[in-house]
Amino acid sequence: MKAMLQCMSHTPLKGYFDPSPDVVGEVADLVNAVREEVACFDPEVIYLFAPDHYNGVFLDLMPQFCIGMGATSVGDYMTPDGPLDVPRQLAERCAEVVIENGIDLAFSYRMQVDHGFAQALVEMTGALDRYPVIPIMINAVAPPLVSFKRARQLGEALGRFAGREHERVLFIGSGGLSHNPPIPAIATASDPVVIERLIAGRNPTPEARDARQKRTIAAARAFAAGDGGLHALSPEWDRTFMRQVQARDWSAIDAYRNDDVSKAAGASTHEAKTWVAAAAAMEAACAQGWKAEARYYRPIPEWVAGFGALSGYSHEGPQ
């Protein structure tokens, strides 16, 4: 069995408010290299762990984990809309096994996903539907949140299933690292329009989606200029976390506490749990026979992101 792991930050701000051309070029070179690796690997199926940002999942029913038996991209920011190629029967078997292993995994036959999923697929594979993909959403925006340990356990259960099912599998973690974009919280929201958008804001009008995106871009410009009140990026937290994932230091990862992470690195840093789940899936699928490589990191204020990338390869896979 051959397996590959690709963990990478995403940002909706690419193309809207970019850093200097040399930084944009660095990231483009990284993305191109990852895409070439994935194309050479030619996975049978992709298991994609990613968050949602109140574009597909809302507070009227917020699961901690949700697997898609069918999924469609909403097409936010510069990502395309349209269906993902989700193999329904495989997703159903995966959900059954993961639940049997003690993980209360929600499921959806009409899952909507946003740039957290779509950007990773387009950048790493060239399209939403180039390969069969099983999408797994991890709640990273709406407290109460699952722990890092629970995300690791989700990945382990899924990885054991994938290791038995496939000859060639790709695990992707899309999200994080330190960042705190201007996503409102139900605990502090007072505007009835904002509260309703958090609870049931599906399928906004094009005008409403455009207005939201403009607010995000404006907040990024203010953040990069040193204004706006968003939590600072935390390169120290990011680099420590990446070292722990690379070393598969599960005891250190399990020890993270949600409140401490939010205080140290920002409220949306919980997207890093997608990396934990994907790396734990790799660990379980390969029976620990793999190695990890941290390949990029830079704090990029224009993208409101500690932007990182980490890859992993099974001992039978590409080296």
C-alpha positions in Angstrom: 0.0 0.0 0.0 1.3 3.4 -1.0 0.2 6.6 0.7 1.0 10.3 0.4 0.2 13.2 2.8 -0.1 16.8 1.8 -0.9 19.4 4.4 -1.1 23.1 3.4 -2.6 26.3 4.5 -5.3 27.9 2.4 -6.4 31.5 2.1 -9.4 33.1 0.4 -7.3 36.3 -0.1 -5.1 35.0 -2.9 -5.5 37.2 -6.0 -7.5 39.8 -4.0 -4.8 41.2 -1.7 -1.4 39.6 -2.3 2.0 40.0 -0.6 5.1 41.0 -2.7 5.6 39.2 -6.0 8.5 37.2 -4.6 6.3 35.7 -1.8 3.5 35.0 -4.3 6.1 33.3 -6.5 7.4 31.2 -3.5 4.0 29.9 -2.8 3.2 29.3 -6.5 6.4 27.3 -6.8 5.4 25.3 -3.7 1.9 24.6 -5.1 3.2 23.6 -8.5 5.7 21.2 -6.9 2.9 19.6 -4.8 0.7 19.3 -7.9 3.4 17.6 -9.8 3.9 15.1 -7.0 0.2 14.3 -6.8 0.0 13.9 -10.5 2.9 11.4 -10.5 1.4 9.6 -7.5 -2.0 9.4 -9.3 -4.1 8.5 -6.2 -7.0 6.1 -6.4 -8.8 8.3 -3.9 -8.3 11.4 -1.8 -9.4 11.8 1.8 -9.6 15.5 2.3 -9.9 17.0 5.8 -10.9 20.7 5.8 -12.9 23.3 7.7 -16.0 25.2 6.7 -16.3 29.0 7.2 -20.1 29.4 7.5 -20.6 28.7 3.8 -21.9 25.1 4.0 -22.4 24.3 7.7 -24.3 26.6 10.1 -25.4 26.8 13.7 -28.8 25.4 13.0 -27.0 22.0 13.1 -23.2 22.1 13.6 -21.5 18.7 13.7 -17.9 18.5 14.9 -17.0 16.1 12.1 -19.0 15.5 8.9 -18.3 13.2 6.0 -19.8 13.9 2.6 -21.6 11.1 0.7 -22.1 13.7 -2.0 -20.6 17.3 -2.1 -20.8 20.5 -4.1 -18.5 23.5 -3.9 -20.3 26.8 -3.3 -17.7 28.7 -5.4 -16.7 31.3 -3.0 -13.8 33.7 -3.6 -11.9 32.5 -6.7 -12.8 28.8 -6.3 -15.1 27.1 -8.9 -18.6 25.9 -8.0 -19.8 22.5 -8.9 -19.8 18.9 -7.7 -16.9 16.9 -6.3 -16.4 13.4 -7.5 -17.4 11.6 -4.3 -17.6 7.8 -4.5 -20.8 7.3 -2.5 -20.5 3.7 -1.6 -16.9 4.1 -0.4 -17.9 7.1 1.7 -20.8 5.1 3.2 -18.5 2.2 4.1 -15.9 4.6 5.5 -18.5 6.3 7.7 -19.8 2.9 9.0 -16.3 1.8 10.0 -15.3 5.1 11.6 -18.5 5.1 13.7 -18.0 1.5 14.7 -14.6 2.6 16.0 -16.2 5.0 18.4 -16.1 8.3 16.5 -19.5 10.0 16.2 -19.2 11.1 12.6 -22.1 13.0 11.1 -22.8 12.5 7.4 -24.4 14.4 4.5 -25.7 13.4 1.2 -25.8 17.0 0.0 -22.7 18.6 1.6 -21.8 22.1 0.6 -18.1 22.9 0.8 -16.2 26.2 0.5 -12.7 27.4 -0.4 -11.3 25.3 2.5 -11.9 22.2 0.4 -12.0 23.7 -3.1 -8.8 25.6 -3.0 -6.8 22.5 -2.0 -8.4 20.4 -4.7 -7.8 22.9 -7.5 -4.3 23.8 -6.5 -3.1 20.3 -5.7 -4.9 18.4 -8.5 -6.0 21.0 -11.0 -9.8 20.6 -10.6 -12.6 19.8 -8.2 -13.2 16.4 -9.8 -9.9 15.2 -11.1 -9.8 12.3 -8.6 -12.4 10.6 -6.4 -12.5 12.4 -3.1 -14.0 11.8 0.3 -14.5 15.2 2.0 -14.4 15.3 5.8 -15.4 18.6 7.5 -13.8 19.5 10.9 -15.6 22.3 12.8 -12.9 24.9 13.5 -15.0 28.1 13.8 -18.0 27.4 16.1 -17.2 26.7 19.8 -17.5 24.4 21.6 -14.8 22.7 19.5 -13.4 19.2 19.6 -9.9 18.7 21.0 -6.7 18.1 19.0 -6.7 14.6 20.5 -10.2 13.9 19.1 -9.1 15.0 15.7 -6.2 12.7 15.9 -8.5 9.8 16.8 -10.8 10.6 13.9 -7.8 10.4 11.6 -6.6 7.1 13.1 -10.0 5.5 12.6 -10.3 6.7 9.0 -6.7 5.7 8.2 -7.1 2.2 9.4 -10.1 1.9 7.0 -8.2 3.5 4.1 -5.2 1.3 4.6 -7.4 -1.8 4.1 -9.3 -0.4 1.1 -6.7 1.0 -1.2 -3.4 0.5 -3.0 -2.6 4.2 -3.5 -4.2 6.9 -1.3 -3.7 10.6 -0.7 -4.5 12.3 2.6 -4.9 16.1 2.5 -5.1 18.5 5.5 -6.3 21.9 4.4 -6.2 24.8 6.8 -4.4 26.7 9.5 -1.9 27.7 10.8 -2.1 30.7 13.1 -4.7 33.2 11.9 -7.8 35.0 13.1 -9.8 36.2 10.2 -12.9 38.4 10.8 -15.4 35.6 11.3 -18.2 36.7 13.6 -19.0 34.6 16.7 -22.5 33.9 18.0 -21.3 34.6 21.5 -20.6 38.3 20.7 -22.8 39.0 17.7 -25.6 41.5 18.3 -26.8 42.4 14.8 -29.8 40.2 14.0 -28.7 40.0 10.3 -25.3 38.6 11.4 -26.9 36.2 13.9 -29.2 34.8 11.2 -26.3 34.5 8.8 -24.4 32.4 11.4 -27.4 30.2 12.1 -28.8 29.6 8.6 -27.0 31.6 6.0 -27.0 29.0 3.2 -27.0 30.0 -0.4 -26.6 33.8 -0.1 -27.4 36.0 -3.0 -24.4 37.0 -5.2 -24.6 40.5 -3.8 -24.5 39.2 -0.2 -21.6 36.9 -0.9 -19.7 39.7 -2.7 -20.3 42.0 0.3 -18.9 39.4 2.7 -15.9 38.9 0.6 -15.3 42.7 0.4 -15.4 42.9 4.2 -12.8 40.1 4.4 -10.5 41.9 2.0 -10.9 45.2 3.8 -10.1 43.5 7.1 -6.9 41.9 5.5 -5.8 45.3 4.3 -6.2 46.8 7.7 -4.5 43.8 9.4 -1.5 44.1 7.1 -1.3 47.8 7.8 -1.2 47.1 11.6 -4.8 48.0 12.3 -8.1 46.2 12.7 -7.7 44.4 16.0 -7.3 40.9 14.6 -5.0 38.5 16.6 -1.4 38.6 15.5 0.1 35.7 13.5 2.2 33.5 15.7 5.3 32.1 13.8 6.6 30.5 17.0 3.4 28.5 17.6 3.3 27.5 13.9 6.8 26.3 13.8 6.5 24.3 17.0 3.3 22.7 15.8 4.9 21.8 12.4 7.8 20.2 14.2 5.5 18.1 16.3 3.5 16.9 13.3 6.7 16.1 11.4 8.0 14.1 14.4 4.5 12.6 15.0 4.8 13.7 18.6 1.2 12.6 19.4 1.5 13.2 23.1 2.4 16.8 22.5 -0.4 17.3 20.0 -2.9 15.6 22.3 -1.9 18.0 25.0 -3.0 21.2 23.2 -6.0 22.8 24.9 -8.4 24.8 22.7 -8.5 28.0 24.9 -4.7 28.1 25.0 -4.4 27.7 21.2 -6.9 30.5 20.6 -5.0 32.8 23.0 -1.6 32.0 21.5 -2.4 31.9 17.8 -5.9 33.1 17.0 -9.4 31.7 16.9 -9.1 30.0 13.5 -5.9 28.2 14.3 -8.1 25.3 15.1 -8.0 24.6 11.4 -4.7 23.0 12.2 -6.7 20.0 13.4 -7.1 19.1 9.7 -3.4 18.5 9.6 -3.6 16.4 12.8 -6.4 14.2 11.4 -4.6 13.8 8.0 -1.3 12.9 9.6 -2.9 10.5 12.0 -4.7 8.9 9.0 -1.4 8.5 7.3 0.1 7.0 10.4 -2.6 4.4 10.8 -2.8 3.6 7.0 0.9 3.0 6.8 1.3 1.2 10.1 3.8 4.0 11.0 5.9 3.2 7.9 6.3 6.7 6.6 8.2 9.9 7.0 7.2 13.6 7.0 8.9 16.6 5.7 8.1 20.2 6.6 8.6 22.1 3.3 7.5 25.7 3.7 6.6 28.3 6.2 6.2 32.0 6.2 3.8 34.4 8.1 1.9 36.3 5.4 -0.1 39.2 6.9 -1.7 40.1 3.6 -3.3 36.6 3.6 -4.0 36.8 7.3 -2.2 33.5 7.6 0.8 31.7 9.0 1.2 29.9 5.7 2.8 26.4 5.9 3.1 23.1 4.0 4.2 19.6 5.1 4.3 16.4 3.1 4.6 12.8 4.0 5.4 9.6 2.0 5.0 6.0 2.8 8.1 3.9 2.6 6.6 2.2 -0.4 5.6 5.6 -2.0 7.6 8.3 -3.8 10.6 9.5 -1.8 
